[in-house]
Amino acid sequence: MSGAFIVKGKSLEEWICSRALRTEALRLMDVILLQMLETSRRWAPERGSVVLWFCGSLAPWLHGSVVLWFCGSVVLWLRGSMVLWFCGSVVLWLRGSMVLWFCGSLAPWLHGSVVLWFSGSVAPWFCSSVVLWLCGSVVLWLCGSMVLWFCGSLALWLHGSVVLWFSGSVAPWFCGSVVLWFSGSVAPWFCGSVVLWLCGSMVLWFSGSVAPWFCGSVVLWFFGSLAPWLHGSVVLWFCGSLAPWLHGSVVLWFCGSLAPWLHGSMVLWFCGSVVLWLRGSVVLWFRGSVVLWFRGSVVLWLRGSVVLWFCGSVVLWFCGSVILVQPADI
């Protein structure tokens, strides 16, 4: 810029540095500045590596290594690696890797990879590896791999693979693959491979493959393939191929080839070649060629061509074409 202005064969700097022509140089600078403002052109005289720029309300100022720059309500202050920048209620402060930025009640603060943010009731705090972040009733606390977070009655705590979470009276706790959950009178407890879970009068306890379960006076106990199951006052117990099943007041029990079947009030029960059929008070039982039929006090027994029929104290016995009728006590 300085080489563009020549007065009587001398550069602008030479005119300014000349004591005799100092007044004329200042007058010429005022004329040039007015011309720049009229033509909306910028003029930046250089001073070392520092550029000072005047235009309208812009007022930079240099003092040693400190640069102060004003633009309206904006103030930029530089000193070495430190930068302070003001714009209204906004303050930006830089020093090395540290950035602090204020805007009204907002105050984020950066230190390395740590970010703390202030806004009204938000109050983060940084000390070494510890980060504390507050927002109203919310508190976030970081220390290494540990995170503690509060929001009212909520409390979340992280340490490695452990997560502890509280919400009012609810407190689930995770440790590895173990999940414990607290709610009111519920109090799970973990120690090694043992899990104790309490809910009122109910206790569930796991240790390895053992899992007993208590509900009132009923105790169900799981071990490996053992699986007891409670439904009302009925207890069904599974072990390997054992499969009890409850339907209403009817209990069907499966074990290997045992296959009970319920249809309405009718129950069919199979065990190999044995078929037991129940319908009301009627019982029909098959095993091979043997048929035993009960209805009240009446019993019909069939085996091949032999038919034995009991009705009260009377016994009818058929064998081929022979019919024997005799009292049951004979």
VOGU-3710 file (C-alpha; in Angstrom, 3 decimals, decimal comma):
1> msgafivkgk> 0,000/0,000/0,000  2,819/2,461/0,871  4,385/2,258/-2,601  1,183/3,468/-4,209  1,405/6,982/-2,764  4,276/9,187/-4,107  4,612/12,832/-3,107  7,357/14,897/-4,786  9,439/11,806/-5,635  9,401/10,412/-2,093
11> sleewicsra> 7,483/7,485/-0,674  4,764/7,965/1,917  7,018/6,547/4,662  9,726/9,020/3,817  7,211/11,854/3,999  5,962/10,660/7,396  9,476/10,206/8,788  10,518/13,671/7,666  10,084/16,123/10,548  9,631/19,054/8,188
21> lrtealrlmd> 6,784/17,464/6,249  5,038/15,624/9,173  2,063/17,960/9,173  1,600/17,621/5,434  1,806/13,813/5,684  -0,867/13,666/8,376  -3,075/15,900/6,241  -2,539/13,600/3,246  -3,406/10,510/5,397  -6,655/12,147/6,462
31> villqmlets> -7,449/12,890/2,818  -6,640/9,292/1,797  -8,744/7,865/4,656  -11,696/10,021/3,650  -11,291/8,889/0,050  -11,217/5,220/1,194  -14,363/5,621/3,236  -16,098/7,269/0,289  -15,055/4,546/-2,162  -15,528/1,700/0,461
41> rrwapergsv> -11,905/0,635/-0,043  -9,734/-0,719/2,770  -6,353/0,612/3,622  -4,021/-1,268/5,978  -0,625/0,299/6,660  1,832/-2,356/7,836  3,950/-2,262/10,993  6,293/-5,202/11,154  4,275/-8,447/11,034  1,291/-6,688/12,649
51> vlwfcgslap> -1,475/-5,283/10,452  -3,527/-2,434/11,852  -6,720/-1,656/9,988  -8,788/1,489/10,416  -12,239/1,819/8,890  -15,135/3,594/10,520  -15,479/2,292/14,094  -12,574/-0,168/13,724  -9,656/0,829/15,932  -6,703/-1,570/16,188
61> wlhgsvvlwf> -3,893/-0,665/18,551  -0,457/-2,159/18,909  1,733/-2,140/21,996  4,699/-4,489/21,957  3,416/-8,029/21,336  -0,080/-7,021/22,430  -2,714/-6,280/19,792  -6,017/-4,729/20,797  -8,649/-4,522/18,067  -12,014/-2,816/18,385
71> cgsvvlwlrg> -14,991/-3,067/16,040  -18,131/-1,557/17,501  -18,747/-3,514/20,716  -16,211/-6,165/19,649  -12,844/-6,196/21,424  -10,045/-8,563/20,408  -6,997/-8,698/22,665  -3,895/-10,654/21,684  -0,795/-11,288/23,788  1,486/-14,104/22,689
81> smvlwfcgsv> -0,634/-17,283/22,440  -3,443/-15,661/24,424  -6,505/-14,334/22,600  -9,343/-12,548/24,367  -12,341/-11,610/22,224  -15,382/-9,653/23,380  -18,594/-9,103/21,419  -21,402/-7,717/23,537  -21,866/-10,249/26,359  -19,774/-12,841/24,495
91> vlwlrgsmvl> -16,238/-13,499/25,715  -13,879/-15,885/23,930  -10,572/-16,561/25,649  -7,869/-18,692/24,062  -4,612/-19,777/25,661  -2,772/-22,717/24,158  -5,240/-25,617/23,839  -7,633/-23,973/26,311  -10,783/-22,239/25,039  -13,215/-20,421/27,333
101> wfcgslapwl> -16,311/-18,939/25,725  -18,955/-16,886/27,491  -22,282/-15,747/26,028  -24,637/-14,283/28,595  -24,985/-17,004/31,237  -23,383/-19,580/28,907  -19,810/-20,499/29,781  -18,308/-23,518/28,009  -14,706/-24,284/28,915  -12,387/-26,574/26,994
111> hgsvvlwfsg> -9,156/-28,019/28,364  -7,554/-30,631/26,160  -10,252/-33,180/25,303  -12,432/-32,077/28,271  -15,462/-29,881/27,617  -17,263/-28,131/30,466  -20,344/-26,040/29,748  -21,998/-23,432/31,967  -25,535/-22,176/31,344  -27,560/-20,559/34,105
121> svapwfcssv> -27,792/-23,277/36,752  -25,273/-25,384/34,796  -21,919/-25,484/36,563  -19,252/-27,813/35,184  -15,980/-28,079/37,067  -12,692/-29,534/35,944  -9,805/-30,646/38,147  -7,130/-32,948/36,738  -8,974/-36,044/35,362  -12,198/-35,229/37,250
131> vlwlcgsvvl> -15,094/-33,552/35,432  -18,149/-32,367/37,359  -21,149/-31,120/35,347  -24,186/-29,596/37,023  -27,477/-28,584/35,360  -30,171/-27,763/37,885  -30,544/-30,986/39,866  -28,435/-32,883/37,300  -24,874/-33,770/38,298  -22,444/-35,536/35,971
141> wlcgsmvlwf> -19,152/-36,556/37,551  -16,326/-38,066/35,524  -13,116/-39,467/36,960  -11,172/-41,661/34,552  -13,571/-44,415/33,427  -16,034/-43,544/36,208  -19,218/-41,619/35,397  -21,721/-40,562/38,058  -24,890/-38,829/36,828  -27,628/-37,409/39,041
151> cgslalwlhg> -30,947/-35,917/37,879  -33,295/-35,390/40,788  -33,603/-38,870/42,296  -31,818/-40,432/39,293  -28,289/-41,663/39,922  -26,351/-43,358/37,137  -22,885/-44,636/38,022  -20,520/-46,155/35,474  -17,173/-47,742/36,313  -15,714/-50,020/33,650
161> svvlwfsgsv> -18,446/-52,528/32,745  -20,491/-51,733/35,892  -23,631/-49,624/35,553  -25,669/-48,550/38,588  -28,894/-46,655/37,928  -31,258/-45,176/40,517  -34,689/-43,631/39,891  -36,608/-42,943/43,071  -36,747/-46,312/44,836  -35,695/-48,139/41,647
171> apwfcgsvvl> -32,056/-49,212/41,510  -30,986/-51,689/38,832  -27,333/-52,733/38,970  -25,336/-54,394/36,220  -22,048/-56,204/36,742  -20,854/-58,117/33,687  -23,748/-60,356/32,598  -25,511/-60,022/35,979  -28,507/-57,697/36,317  -29,902/-56,775/39,734
181> wfsgsvapwf> -32,968/-54,559/40,036  -34,130/-52,674/43,132  -37,658/-51,266/43,439  -39,191/-50,402/46,796  -38,983/-53,579/48,884  -37,057/-55,331/46,100  -33,434/-55,844/47,099  -31,230/-57,877/44,755  -27,713/-58,648/45,941  -24,764/-59,973/43,985
191> cgsvvlwlcg> -21,670/-61,666/45,395  -19,541/-63,708/43,002  -21,826/-66,095/41,086  -24,597/-65,764/43,706  -27,630/-63,589/42,965  -30,207/-62,928/45,669  -33,414/-61,158/44,616  -36,005/-60,132/47,186  -39,470/-58,726/46,432  -41,678/-58,626/49,510
201> smvlwfsgsv> -41,964/-62,256/50,679  -40,476/-63,500/47,390  -36,843/-64,604/47,276  -35,043/-65,692/44,124  -31,520/-67,012/44,577  -29,120/-68,157/41,864  -25,766/-69,852/42,350  -24,289/-71,488/39,271  -27,027/-73,696/37,751  -29,079/-73,669/40,971
211> apwfcgsvvl> -32,126/-71,404/41,023  -34,602/-71,830/43,870  -37,617/-69,523/43,922  -39,911/-68,773/46,832  -43,435/-67,333/46,643  -45,234/-67,331/49,965  -45,109/-70,901/51,337  -44,316/-72,358/47,886  -40,722/-73,220/47,018  -39,707/-73,848/43,421
221> wffgslapwl> -36,158/-74,979/42,837  -34,238/-75,019/39,548  -31,058/-77,034/39,097  -29,736/-77,724/35,603  -32,704/-79,184/33,690  -35,015/-79,018/36,725  -37,774/-76,484/36,184  -40,587/-76,115/38,721  -43,443/-73,809/37,799  -46,143/-72,301/39,980
231> hgsvvlwfcg> -49,671/-71,409/38,862  -51,990/-70,446/41,682  -51,903/-73,309/44,199  -50,637/-75,765/41,549  -46,934/-76,573/41,285  -45,636/-78,153/38,080  -42,118/-79,530/38,027  -39,955/-80,143/34,945  -36,872/-82,361/34,883  -35,316/-83,270/31,531
241> slapwlhgsv> -38,178/-84,858/29,536  -40,700/-84,209/32,314  -43,294/-81,679/31,202  -46,245/-80,925/33,477  -48,930/-78,671/32,082  -51,813/-76,944/33,814  -55,181/-76,195/32,242  -57,766/-74,920/34,688  -57,963/-77,474/37,525  -56,501/-80,226/35,311
251> vlwfcgslap> -52,817/-81,092/35,510  -51,245/-82,981/32,616  -47,805/-84,431/33,105  -45,387/-85,516/30,354  -42,383/-87,753/30,951  -40,638/-89,334/27,953  -43,406/-91,190/26,041  -46,083/-90,024/28,494  -48,537/-87,771/26,689  -51,644/-86,541/28,492
261> wlhgsmvlwf> -54,064/-84,599/26,354  -56,897/-82,352/27,431  -60,016/-81,617/25,401  -62,682/-79,778/27,370  -63,308/-81,938/30,468  -61,763/-84,960/28,696  -58,245/-86,085/29,512  -56,341/-88,692/27,528  -53,070/-89,899/28,976  -50,608/-92,042/27,027
271> cgsvvlwlrg> -47,642/-93,971/28,379  -46,242/-96,326/25,745  -49,154/-98,654/24,797  -51,149/-97,589/27,875  -54,062/-95,224/27,290  -55,975/-93,713/30,173  -59,108/-91,828/29,225  -60,985/-89,700/31,712  -64,315/-87,985/31,136  -66,018/-86,833/34,293
281> svvlwfrgsv> -66,201/-89,903/36,612  -65,591/-92,322/33,698  -62,144/-93,903/33,427  -61,070/-96,066/30,499  -57,648/-97,661/30,724  -55,931/-99,597/27,925  -52,746/-101,613/28,070  -52,192/-103,841/25,082  -55,355/-105,975/24,653  -56,508/-105,242/28,222
291> vlwfrgsvvl> -59,331/-102,746/28,684  -60,407/-101,570/32,111  -63,445/-99,308/32,253  -64,721/-97,561/35,368  -67,921/-95,630/35,810  -68,843/-94,983/39,402  -68,953/-98,442/41,100  -69,107/-100,263/37,719  -65,911/-101,903/36,464  -65,574/-103,574/33,062
301> wlrgsvvlwf> -62,395/-105,533/32,449  -61,561/-107,012/29,033  -58,621/-109,254/28,164  -58,797/-111,012/24,820  -62,132/-112,922/24,685  -62,526/-112,645/28,507  -64,861/-109,985/29,867  -65,138/-109,344/33,600  -67,802/-106,898/34,713  -68,338/-105,663/38,243
311> cgsvvlwfcg> -71,382/-103,749/39,358  -71,612/-103,364/43,104  -71,466/-106,893/44,630  -72,318/-108,597/41,283  -69,618/-110,060/39,063  -70,400/-111,027/35,460  -67,678/-113,009/33,753  -67,719/-113,848/30,047  -65,397/-116,342/28,443  -66,482/-117,298/24,967
321> svilvqpadi> -70,195/-118,276/25,175  -70,001/-118,910/28,970  -71,579/-116,437/31,377  -70,939/-116,701/35,110  -72,900/-114,595/37,570  -71,794/-114,623/41,195  -71,513/-112,318/44,208  -68,281/-110,297/44,285  -67,212/-111,842/47,622  -67,206/-115,431/46,230
//
